[in-house]
Amino acid sequence: MVEHVIGGFHSTVFCYGQTGAGKTYTMDGYKYKKDGRGIYLPQVDSDPNTRGLVQRSISDLVNKI
């Protein structure tokens, strides 16, 4: 997907599935922390095994450029 974007093509990832199936974790990773208002926000993590598709794609894009 990243190689096609570099080649000038558009790309989209569409996540579809039941509630609780893990779509958010697949896209964002699974390191979350509750803020002062009680809202869970994704955290940047240096462990590549916990990164989601978005973080992996951006990292791959930067490395290829």
N, CA, C and O of each residue as an XYZ file, in Angstrom:
260
protein
N       0.820     -1.183      0.000
C       0.000      0.000      0.000
C       0.865      1.248      0.000
O       0.613      2.174     -0.771
N       1.882      1.289      0.853
C       2.761      2.451      0.941
C       3.514      2.654     -0.370
O       3.703      3.790     -0.804
N       3.936      1.581     -0.992
C       4.655      1.690     -2.264
C       3.765      2.283     -3.354
O       4.247      3.037     -4.199
N       2.481      1.954     -3.345
C       1.555      2.534     -4.317
C       1.343      4.023     -4.063
O       1.226      4.805     -5.007
N       1.294      4.414     -2.797
C       1.148      5.837     -2.454
C       2.364      6.615     -2.947
O       2.222      7.697     -3.517
N       3.546      6.072     -2.732
C       4.762      6.718     -3.222
C       4.745      6.802     -4.740
O       5.271      7.751     -5.323
N       4.135      5.801     -5.380
C       4.036      5.788     -6.837
C       2.964      6.705     -7.393
O       2.807      6.795     -8.611
N       2.218      7.392     -6.528
C       1.242      8.371     -6.981
C      -0.203      7.920     -6.936
O      -1.084      8.642     -7.403
N      -0.471      6.752     -6.389
C      -1.840      6.257     -6.313
C      -2.464      6.590     -4.965
O      -1.769      6.724     -3.958
N      -3.779      6.722     -4.963
C      -4.504      6.935     -3.711
C      -4.675      5.598     -3.011
O      -4.669      4.548     -3.655
N      -4.826      5.635     -1.705
C      -4.989      4.409     -0.937
C      -5.933      4.660      0.228
O      -5.903      5.724      0.845
N      -6.762      3.684      0.520
C      -7.717      3.776      1.619
C      -7.756      2.454      2.367
O      -7.707      1.382      1.764
N      -7.845      2.543      3.677
C      -8.064      1.364      4.505
C      -9.430      1.532      5.134
O      -9.710      2.552      5.764
N     -10.271      0.544      4.969
C     -11.626      0.578      5.504
C     -11.775     -0.567      6.487
O     -11.627     -1.732      6.117
N     -12.066     -0.244      7.733
C     -12.252     -1.271      8.757
C     -13.744     -1.474      8.990
O     -14.492     -0.528      9.236
N     -14.143     -2.708      8.905
C     -15.545     -3.051      9.056
C     -15.662     -4.264      9.962
O     -14.886     -5.210      9.828
N     -16.601     -4.254     10.864
C     -16.819     -5.410     11.719
C     -17.691     -5.072     12.907
O     -18.098     -3.928     13.107
N     -17.962     -6.091     13.680
C     -18.818     -5.927     14.843
C     -18.157     -5.052     15.898
O     -16.933     -4.924     15.946
N     -18.982     -4.460     16.734
C     -18.489     -3.700     17.871
C     -17.661     -4.623     18.763
O     -18.081     -5.734     19.087
N     -16.488     -4.150     19.150
C     -15.633     -4.932     20.026
C     -14.739     -5.933     19.319
O     -14.063     -6.734     19.965
N     -14.732     -5.890     17.980
C     -13.939     -6.864     17.227
C     -12.459     -6.488     17.144
O     -11.640     -7.330     16.777
N     -12.095     -5.246     17.474
C     -10.699     -4.842     17.481
C     -10.286     -3.916     16.354
O      -9.096     -3.799     16.059
N     -11.236     -3.260     15.720
C     -10.921     -2.351     14.608
C     -10.049     -1.187     15.065
O      -9.068     -0.854     14.400
N     -10.391     -0.569     16.185
C      -9.623      0.566     16.692
C      -8.215      0.145     17.052
O      -7.260      0.854     16.735
N      -8.069     -0.979     17.698
C      -6.745     -1.464     18.093
C      -5.908     -1.806     16.862
O      -4.696     -1.590     16.859
N      -6.539     -2.333     15.830
C      -5.818     -2.645     14.599
C      -5.281     -1.375     13.956
O      -4.156     -1.363     13.455
N      -6.065     -0.315     13.963
C      -5.654      0.930     13.326
C      -4.712      1.756     14.206
O      -3.730      2.306     13.706
N      -4.995      1.850     15.499
C      -4.266      2.757     16.391
C      -3.216      2.085     17.269
O      -2.378      2.777     17.848
N      -3.234      0.794     17.382
C      -2.379      0.122     18.342
C      -3.133     -0.055     19.637
O      -4.322      0.258     19.694
N      -2.503     -0.537     20.662
C      -3.262     -0.798     21.874
C      -2.650     -0.243     23.141
O      -2.831     -0.821     24.213
N      -1.938      0.855     23.050
C      -1.452      1.551     24.234
C      -2.317      2.797     24.433
O      -2.178      3.782     23.708
N      -3.208      2.743     25.418
C      -4.097      3.862     25.702
C      -3.915      4.305     27.144
O      -3.549      3.507     28.007
N      -4.173      5.583     27.401
C      -4.071      6.126     28.750
C      -5.251      7.068     28.971
O      -5.608      7.844     28.084
N      -5.848      6.997     30.146
C      -6.992      7.844     30.473
C      -6.512      9.238     30.841
O      -5.604      9.391     31.657
N      -7.131     10.271     30.230
C      -6.754     11.641     30.565
C      -7.562     12.125     31.770
O      -8.300     11.343     32.368
N      -7.434     13.393     32.130
C      -8.103     13.953     33.292
C      -9.617     13.946     33.210
O     -10.293     13.970     34.239
N     -10.162     13.913     31.993
C     -11.611     13.893     31.815
C     -12.178     12.481     31.710
O     -13.386     12.301     31.555
N     -11.301     11.478     31.794
C     -11.761     10.091     31.705
C     -11.823      9.555     30.293
O     -12.404      8.496     30.053
N     -11.226     10.280     29.348
C     -11.222      9.856     27.948
C      -9.919      9.113     27.668
O      -8.836      9.586     28.012
N     -10.037      7.951     27.043
C      -8.848      7.182     26.693
C      -8.247      7.716     25.402
O      -8.933      7.833     24.386
N      -6.951      8.041     25.453
C      -6.243      8.568     24.297
C      -5.088      7.636     23.948
O      -4.421      7.116     24.842
N      -4.841      7.418     22.634
C      -3.725      6.552     22.250
C      -2.391      7.171     22.634
O      -2.227      8.388     22.560
N      -1.444      6.348     23.041
C      -0.122      6.782     23.459
C       0.917      6.332     22.447
O       0.801      5.250     21.870
N       1.928      7.154     22.230
C       3.031      6.789     21.357
C       3.888      5.773     22.102
O       4.272      5.986     23.252
N       4.177      4.671     21.429
C       4.952      3.609     22.052
C       6.107      3.246     21.135
O       5.928      3.119     19.923
N       7.284      3.080     21.706
C       8.460      2.752     20.897
C       8.521      1.277     20.537
O       9.332      0.895     19.694
N       7.698      0.441     21.140
C       7.689     -0.988     20.840
C       6.960     -1.223     19.514
O       5.758     -0.970     19.433
N       7.652     -1.697     18.475
C       7.009     -1.881     17.177
C       5.919     -2.953     17.182
O       5.090     -2.988     16.272
N       5.906     -3.817     18.180
C       4.891     -4.868     18.236
C       3.530     -4.373     18.703
O       2.532     -5.075     18.532
N       3.467     -3.187     19.283
C       2.193     -2.652     19.762
C       1.661     -1.525     18.881
O       0.625     -0.937     19.191
N       2.338     -1.225     17.820
C       1.887     -0.161     16.916
C       0.738     -0.660     16.047
O       0.654     -1.838     15.699
N      -0.140      0.275     15.712
C      -1.249     -0.044     14.835
C      -0.872      0.168     13.381
O       0.263      0.526     13.067
N      -1.829     -0.054     12.503
C      -1.601      0.060     11.065
C      -1.208      1.478     10.666
O      -0.368      1.655      9.784
N      -1.795      2.484     11.292
C      -1.480      3.876     10.965
C      -0.014      4.178     11.272
O       0.700      4.714     10.424
N       0.433      3.839     12.475
C       1.818      4.109     12.863
C       2.806      3.319     12.003
O       3.855      3.841     11.624
N       2.475      2.072     11.697
C       3.364      1.248     10.868
C       3.469      1.804      9.448
O       4.547      1.804      8.853
N       2.344      2.277      8.909
C       2.344      2.833      7.550
C       3.151      4.114      7.464
O       3.923      4.299      6.523
N       2.980      5.006      8.440
C       3.731      6.261      8.450
C       5.217      5.988      8.600
O       6.032      6.606      7.915
N       5.577      5.076      9.481
C       6.991      4.714      9.676
C       7.575      4.146      8.387
O       8.687      4.507      8.003
N       6.843      3.268      7.721
C       7.287      2.681      6.466
C       7.436      3.752      5.388
O       8.401      3.736      4.623
N       6.487      4.676      5.326
C       6.533      5.750      4.344
C       7.760      6.632      4.551
O       8.455      6.960      3.590
N       8.030      7.016      5.792
C       9.193      7.851      6.097
C      10.487      7.119      5.748
O      11.398      7.717      5.176
N      10.576      5.851      6.082
C      11.792      5.077      5.778
C      12.018      4.921      4.275
O      13.161      4.929      3.820
N      10.937      4.779      3.499
C      11.079      4.591      2.051
C      11.399      5.901      1.341
O      12.069      5.897      0.308
N      10.927      7.019      1.884
C      11.224      8.312      1.253
C      12.679      8.646      1.495
O      13.154      9.693      1.053
